[in-house]
Amino acid sequence: MLIIKPAPEALGRKISAGALSTPGFVLRHSGGRLIQMNWDTADASASSASILAVDDNPNNLTTLHAVLQPLGYTVVQARSGEEALRRAMEQEFAVILVDVQMPGMDGYATVELLREHPRVQNTPIVFLSAHHQDLIDAEKGYAVGALDYITKPYNPDLLRAKVSSLVSHYHRGAELKRQAQVIAQKEVEAGHAKLAAARAEEANRLKDKYIAILGHDLRSPLTAIAGTARLMLRASDLPESHQKSAARIVRASDRMTRMIEDVLDFTRGQLGGGIPVDPVPGDLGELCRHAIDELKAARPEQEIAFEIQGELGGRWDRDRMHQLLSNLLRNAADHGVGPIRLDARGTEHQIELEVHNRGTPIPDAVLPGIFEPFKKGAESGKSSGGLGLGLYIAREIVRSHGGTIEVRSSEHAGTTFSCVWRR
């Protein structure tokens, strides 16, 4: 509760030691006597605030407007409680100043109705009264929702200080409300993103599962097709044209079988945390020779240089390592030119495997994602007719054996895939 006396009586009045300061307003004193009251206009951050002044006397409204004008606020006038309610419905106010004694709807009834509107529930409201307040008046004012009770005539500087302070609190509250809304919006967005990610993960899981089921179910009819074509090739009385057709069916079936196996390996890697392996003691050099023999049988014209250094014994899943070597050799044959070089080296601490070919280098933009699934002929512009899973499966097999794989490619040195396993 604050009672402000007329300005002439304020100067020279005894006040407590120290300067009284509120946002935008400073009182300075010397020896306990008030000597200066200054309005600090540096605080212009709240200049967009609006003040609602409610009084049935137009002279009082004019005076209020003049007193508050230096603050730079917009002062909206209302000459009755009803008009004040309409104004509050139309816009938001930082502070509302209400005269108590008004005909019809007085200040108490006006404030009580204003407080029912959500926009005004937290707005600072100050009563202005020409009558000396008593305890009952004050209690009634606070009961209906007023923040303060000021008697007329009031000191203009102190009224400005009071209004400026309330406006500052209003802006701080508005900023806190804005920040709370931003935080709430971010929480909602984060919740939506989390839900979308969960849905996408579930969709991918189901997709991989369906692909695995489809690949498994395709193998049975494909085996029947390939077996029938091979039986036809064994027939001695089969016309030459039919023999060629049967041979094409066998080749296509073999290619489809490899594609299905690649898809199944891909889904195993996605669903099970990697391609499963069953390592047993074995020699990597022997596995390399078997893979070379298989490629030479399919492509007799392909030259392959093979060199072994050191001890290559280790624990390998023979089928998976054969698949790894076949994928790397076929990739070199598909995308390179000239001879392929396969080097296998064993040292005290590790085993190294390198597959090298000449030809168009892999573009720098492609290298970072070369081992990702469904990269189909990206390095040379040529397609091997597969699904683009060969290098992805090669990487997963190397990882399942505890190793690493990388690739280097340049116009001068050619392309080299290097695998390393620590002993």
ZIUR-V48754 format. One record per helix or strand of 3 or more residues. SS is the DSSP state (2 for helix, 1 for strand). FROM is the first residue (numbers start at 1). TO is the last residue. If there is no record, write none. Layout:
ss:SS from:FROM to:TO
ss:SS from:FROM to:TO
//
This chain:
ss:2 from:7 to:10
ss:1 from:20 to:22
ss:1 from:25 to:30
ss:1 from:33 to:39
ss:1 from:50 to:54
ss:2 from:58 to:69
ss:1 from:74 to:78
ss:2 from:81 to:90
ss:1 from:95 to:99
ss:2 from:107 to:114
ss:2 from:118 to:120
ss:1 from:124 to:129
ss:2 from:135 to:144
ss:1 from:148 to:151
ss:2 from:156 to:234
ss:2 from:240 to:272
ss:1 from:280 to:283
ss:2 from:284 to:298
ss:1 from:304 to:309
ss:1 from:313 to:316
ss:2 from:318 to:335
ss:1 from:337 to:346
ss:1 from:350 to:358
ss:2 from:364 to:367
ss:2 from:390 to:400
ss:1 from:403 to:410
ss:1 from:414 to:422
//
